[in-house]
Amino acid sequence: MTCAIAGIGRTTYSRNSGRTTRAMAVEACRDAIADAGLSPGDIDGICTFMVNDSEQPIYVGWALGIDELNWANAMYGGGNLVADQIATAAAVIEAGMCRAVLVYRSLNGRSGHRFGHVEGPMRVPDSDQFDTVSGFMVPPQWFAMWARRHQHEYGSTCEDLGHIAITQRKHAGPNEHALRREPLTMDDYLASRWINEPFRVLDCTSEVDGAVAILIAGEEIVRDCRQDPVWLVGSANSQSGAGWTQWDDPTEMYSRSAGPKIWQKTGLSPADMDVACMYDCFTYTVMATMEGYGFCEKGGVGEFFASGRATYGGEVVVNPHGGLLSEGYIHGLNHHYEAALQLRHAAGVRQVVDAQLALVTAGGGPFGGANVYSREKP
C-alpha cells in the first residue's frame, strides 16, 4: 500500500487567537477533511504531538463528530516529532489499522504558553537541572551555543545567518498567511536586538497562535479524493538521548545521520529536490541541516543563500512560504502544508515552477527527521 497527503487544513495564524486549542484543532481538521472531499465518517485515526498547550486526539475526534477511532495517539515532544508523526500515520495505515489518519498541531504559542516565560516557582526536572547551572534553560540558549561553535570551526558569520532570514522574509512577502511580510534588509537584520549571541531576534522563529492538519490516507482512498495526492516517498529519523550538552559535535545536528538515511531509503539526492522546507526554529537550524542533508559544504550555507541558490531560479527553493521564521511557528507542521501546496501546483504567485519533489525536515540539535514527498506516485 502507498500513502499520500489527501487533504490539508489550517486556521489563521495570529498573535492572539482568543480561542481554545481544541477549537482551532477542530477547524484545521475539518478543513483538511473537506479539502480531500471526504466526511468525518471516513476518518478512523487521529494523532498529534504536543508540548506546552494542545488538545487530545480523542476530544478532537468527538468534536468532529467521529464516534469511534481505531487509533488515537498523542506524542509528547516538539518539532523533532513532526516527521515521525507523518511516518507513524502512514505506518498505521500500512499495518491495516486505519484507512485515513489526521495529523494535527494546535497551539496558542504567542498568547498562551511561551518558551522562557515562567509563572510561580521555577522547577527544572530530571537531568535538565545539570544544564541549568550552566545557563541553558530554553532553546535560544542551546542553539546559540551550537551556532557559536560553528562560527569558531568554519568561519560562518552573523551575516551568513542574516542571508537565511532575509531570503525567507522575501519568500513570505507574497504569502497572505504569513505573520511577518515586511521587507527585510541586512541593515535591518544587523540592527535588530540581541537574544542570545550570536542570535538576534530575527534569527528566531515567529511565535503564533494557530493550527494545521494534514490528512494521510491509503491509495484506495486518495485516488477518489478531490485533490491530487501528494505521495509520501520515504521518511527517516534520528533521535539521540545525548541531549544538548552531551552531543559530540555542535557544528552538526541530527541531519548528519537522518540525511544519508533519507537519500538511501528514497534513492534520491539533494539535487533532485525542487522544494526544501527546512525546519527553522532558528536560522542556525537551517544552516546546520542544509549541510547535513548535503545541499552544500560545511561553512558554505551563507554563500548558498547570498548567491540566490536557495530561492526561485536557484538550485532549490528553501521555505517558499517564509518558514517558521516569517510565516509562523506551528511546530513545523505548516511546512507539510506548504509542501503539499507546492506539489499540487496550487501555491499561486509563490509556485515553484514544475515542482515535483519536496524535502520536509523536522527538529534540530540531536533530535529530528525528514520526509520526502512526490507529485508522482513512487
C-alpha positions in Angstrom: 0.0 0.0 0.0 1.1 3.5 -0.8 0.2 6.6 1.3 -0.3 10.2 0.4 -1.5 13.5 1.7 -5.1 13.6 0.7 -6.1 16.9 2.4 -4.7 19.9 4.2 -6.3 22.4 6.6 -5.3 25.3 8.8 -6.5 28.3 10.7 -5.5 31.9 10.5 -2.2 32.5 12.3 -2.3 35.3 14.8 -0.6 36.8 17.9 -3.8 36.4 19.9 -6.4 33.9 18.7 -8.9 34.3 21.6 -9.7 30.6 21.0 -9.1 27.3 22.6 -6.6 24.9 21.1 -9.5 22.4 20.7 -11.5 24.9 18.6 -8.5 25.6 16.4 -7.6 21.9 16.0 -11.2 21.1 15.0 -11.3 23.9 12.4 -8.0 22.8 10.8 -9.1 19.1 10.8 -12.5 20.0 9.3 -10.7 22.0 6.6 -8.4 19.1 5.8 -11.3 16.6 5.5 -13.3 19.0 3.3 -10.2 19.7 1.2 -10.0 16.0 0.5 -13.7 15.8 -0.4 -14.3 13.3 2.5 -16.5 13.3 5.6 -15.7 12.8 9.2 -17.0 9.3 9.0 -14.2 8.4 6.6 -11.6 9.2 9.3 -10.6 6.4 11.7 -7.3 7.7 13.1 -6.1 10.9 14.7 -2.7 11.8 16.1 -0.8 14.8 17.4 2.4 15.8 19.1 2.4 18.3 22.0 4.5 20.2 24.4 3.0 23.2 26.3 -0.6 23.6 25.1 -2.6 21.4 22.7 -5.6 19.1 22.7 -6.0 15.3 22.9 -7.0 13.5 19.7 -10.0 11.7 21.2 -11.6 15.0 22.1 -10.8 16.5 18.7 -12.4 13.4 17.1 -15.5 13.7 19.2 -15.9 17.4 18.3 -15.6 16.4 14.6 -18.5 14.0 15.0 -16.4 10.8 14.9 -18.0 8.4 17.4 -15.1 5.9 17.4 -11.5 6.0 16.4 -9.4 2.9 15.5 -6.3 4.7 16.6 -5.7 7.9 18.6 -2.2 8.9 19.7 -0.6 11.9 21.3 3.2 12.0 21.4 5.0 14.3 23.9 7.5 16.4 22.1 8.1 19.3 19.8 9.4 19.9 16.3 11.6 16.9 16.4 8.5 14.7 16.1 6.8 16.2 13.0 8.4 13.8 10.5 7.8 10.9 12.9 4.1 11.8 13.2 3.7 11.6 9.4 5.7 8.4 9.2 3.7 6.8 12.0 0.4 7.8 10.4 1.5 6.1 7.2 2.7 3.0 9.1 -0.6 2.7 10.9 -2.3 2.7 7.5 0.2 0.3 6.1 -0.5 -2.0 9.0 -4.2 -2.1 8.2 -5.2 -0.4 11.5 -6.7 2.7 9.8 -7.7 3.9 6.3 -7.3 7.7 6.9 -5.4 9.5 9.6 -5.4 13.1 10.6 -2.2 14.6 11.9 -2.7 18.0 13.6 -0.9 20.5 15.7 -2.7 23.3 17.6 -1.2 25.8 20.0 -1.6 29.3 21.4 2.2 29.8 21.0 2.0 33.5 21.4 -0.9 34.4 23.6 -0.7 31.2 25.7 2.4 29.3 27.0 5.6 30.7 25.6 9.1 29.4 26.0 11.1 31.3 28.6 8.0 32.6 30.4 7.6 31.3 33.9 4.9 32.0 36.4 5.4 30.9 40.0 8.3 28.9 41.4 10.8 27.7 38.8 11.2 23.9 38.8 13.7 22.2 36.5 13.0 18.5 36.1 15.3 15.5 35.7 18.7 15.9 34.0 17.8 19.4 32.9 18.9 20.6 36.3 22.5 20.0 35.4 22.3 22.2 32.3 20.5 25.0 34.2 23.6 25.8 36.3 25.5 26.5 33.1 22.7 28.9 31.9 21.0 26.5 29.5 17.2 26.6 30.1 15.4 27.5 26.8 16.0 26.7 23.1 17.7 30.0 22.1 20.4 29.4 24.6 21.1 25.9 23.4 21.1 26.7 19.7 23.1 29.9 20.2 25.9 27.8 21.8 25.9 25.4 18.9 25.9 28.3 16.4 28.9 29.9 18.1 30.8 26.7 17.8 30.1 26.5 14.0 31.4 30.1 13.7 34.6 29.1 15.5 35.1 25.9 13.4 34.0 27.0 10.0 34.2 30.8 10.0 30.4 31.3 9.5 29.2 34.8 10.4 26.2 36.6 11.6 25.8 37.9 8.0 25.5 34.3 6.9 22.6 33.8 9.3 21.2 37.1 8.1 21.0 35.9 4.5 18.8 33.0 5.6 16.4 35.3 7.4 16.3 37.8 4.5 15.7 35.1 1.9 12.8 33.6 3.9 11.3 37.0 4.6 11.4 37.7 0.8 9.5 34.5 0.3 6.9 35.4 2.9 6.2 38.8 1.2 3.5 37.4 -1.2 2.2 34.9 1.3 -1.0 36.4 2.7 -1.0 33.8 5.5 2.4 34.8 6.8 2.6 36.8 10.0 5.7 38.8 9.0 5.8 40.0 5.4 7.5 43.4 5.7 10.8 43.7 3.6 14.0 42.9 5.5 17.5 44.2 4.6 20.9 43.2 6.0 21.0 46.6 7.8 17.6 45.8 9.4 18.8 42.4 10.5 22.1 43.6 12.0 20.3 46.4 13.9 17.8 44.0 15.5 18.1 43.4 19.2 20.2 40.5 20.6 18.5 37.5 22.2 21.5 35.1 22.9 24.7 35.9 20.9 25.1 35.2 18.0 21.3 35.3 17.7 19.3 38.4 17.1 15.6 38.5 17.4 15.3 38.0 13.6 17.2 34.7 13.9 14.3 33.3 16.0 11.0 31.8 15.0 7.8 33.9 15.0 5.6 32.6 17.8 1.9 32.4 16.7 -1.4 31.0 17.7 -3.0 28.6 15.2 -3.4 25.1 14.0 -2.5 22.9 10.9 -3.9 19.5 9.9 -2.6 17.0 7.4 -4.8 14.1 6.3 -2.8 11.0 5.3 -4.7 8.2 3.5 -4.0 5.0 1.7 -4.1 4.6 -2.1 -7.7 3.2 -2.2 -9.0 6.4 -0.7 -6.8 9.1 -2.2 -7.5 8.0 -5.8 -11.1 9.1 -5.2 -10.3 12.3 -3.3 -11.0 15.9 -4.5 -7.3 16.9 -4.7 -4.4 15.4 -6.5 -2.5 13.2 -4.0 0.9 14.2 -2.7 2.7 10.9 -2.3 5.0 10.0 0.7 8.2 8.6 -0.8 10.1 8.0 2.4 10.9 9.0 5.9 13.9 9.0 8.2 14.5 9.9 11.8 17.5 10.3 14.2 16.7 10.8 17.9 19.6 10.9 20.3 19.5 10.8 24.1 22.8 12.6 24.3 20.9 15.8 24.7 22.2 19.4 24.2 25.3 19.4 26.3 26.5 15.8 25.7 26.3 15.9 21.9 29.7 15.3 20.5 29.8 18.0 17.7 27.6 21.1 17.9 28.5 22.1 14.4 26.4 19.2 13.2 22.8 18.2 14.0 20.7 15.1 13.8 20.8 15.5 10.0 24.3 14.1 9.8 22.5 10.7 10.3 19.0 11.4 9.0 20.3 12.9 5.8 22.1 9.8 4.5 19.2 7.7 5.6 16.6 9.6 3.7 18.6 9.6 0.5 19.4 5.9 0.8 15.8 5.0 1.5 14.3 7.0 -1.4 17.1 6.6 -3.9 17.1 10.4 -4.4 19.6 13.1 -3.6 19.5 16.8 -2.7 19.9 17.7 -6.3 16.6 16.1 -7.1 14.6 18.4 -4.7 12.7 21.3 -6.1 11.5 22.5 -2.7 13.1 22.2 0.7 11.0 23.1 3.7 13.8 23.2 6.3 12.8 23.3 10.0 13.8 26.8 11.0 13.1 27.4 14.7 16.3 29.4 14.3 18.4 30.4 11.3 21.2 28.2 12.5 19.0 25.2 12.3 18.7 25.8 8.6 22.5 26.3 8.3 23.4 23.1 10.0 20.8 20.9 8.4 21.3 22.3 4.9 24.9 21.0 5.4 23.7 17.7 7.0 21.3 16.9 4.2 24.0 17.6 1.7 22.9 20.7 -0.1 26.2 22.4 0.4 29.6 22.0 2.0 30.4 22.9 5.6 30.6 26.6 6.1 29.0 27.3 2.7 25.4 28.0 3.6 25.8 31.8 3.8 27.1 31.9 0.3 24.5 29.4 -0.8 21.7 31.9 0.3 23.5 35.1 -0.6 24.1 33.9 -4.2 20.5 33.0 -4.8 20.9 29.3 -4.9 18.2 28.9 -2.2 15.5 30.8 -3.9 13.5 30.9 -7.2 15.7 30.4 -10.2 18.4 28.8 -8.0 19.1 25.1 -7.2 16.3 24.6 -4.7 13.7 26.9 -3.2 14.0 26.8 0.6 10.9 27.6 2.6 8.9 29.3 -0.2 6.2 30.3 2.4 8.7 32.1 4.6 9.1 29.3 7.0 8.7 29.3 10.8 10.8 32.5 10.9 8.3 34.6 8.9 5.1 32.6 8.3 4.8 31.4 11.9 5.7 28.6 14.3 3.1 25.9 14.1 5.9 23.5 15.3 6.8 22.6 11.7 3.5 21.1 10.5 2.9 24.1 8.3 6.0 23.0 6.3 4.0 20.0 5.2 1.1 22.2 4.3 3.4 24.2 2.1 5.0 21.1 0.5 1.5 19.8 -0.4 0.5 23.2 -2.0 3.7 23.3 -4.0 3.4 19.7 -5.3 -0.2 20.3 -6.2 0.9 23.3 -8.1 -1.6 25.3 -6.1 0.7 27.9 -4.4 -0.3 30.8 -6.7 2.3 33.6 -7.1 4.7 31.6 -4.8 4.6 28.5 -7.0 7.9 26.8 -7.7 7.9 26.1 -11.4 7.0 22.5 -12.2 7.8 21.3 -8.6 7.9 17.5 -8.5 9.8 16.7 -5.3 10.0 18.2 -1.8 12.1 17.5 1.2 10.5 18.5 4.6 12.7 18.4 7.7 11.8 18.5 11.4 13.7 19.2 14.5 17.1 20.5 15.5 20.1 19.6 17.6 20.2 15.9 18.5 16.6 15.2 17.5 14.8 15.2 14.2 13.9 13.7 10.9 12.6 14.2 7.3 10.0 13.2 4.8 10.2 13.3 1.0 7.1 13.9 -1.0 6.4 13.5 -4.7 3.8 14.8 -7.1 4.0 11.5 -9.0 3.3 8.1 -7.4 6.6 6.5 -6.5 
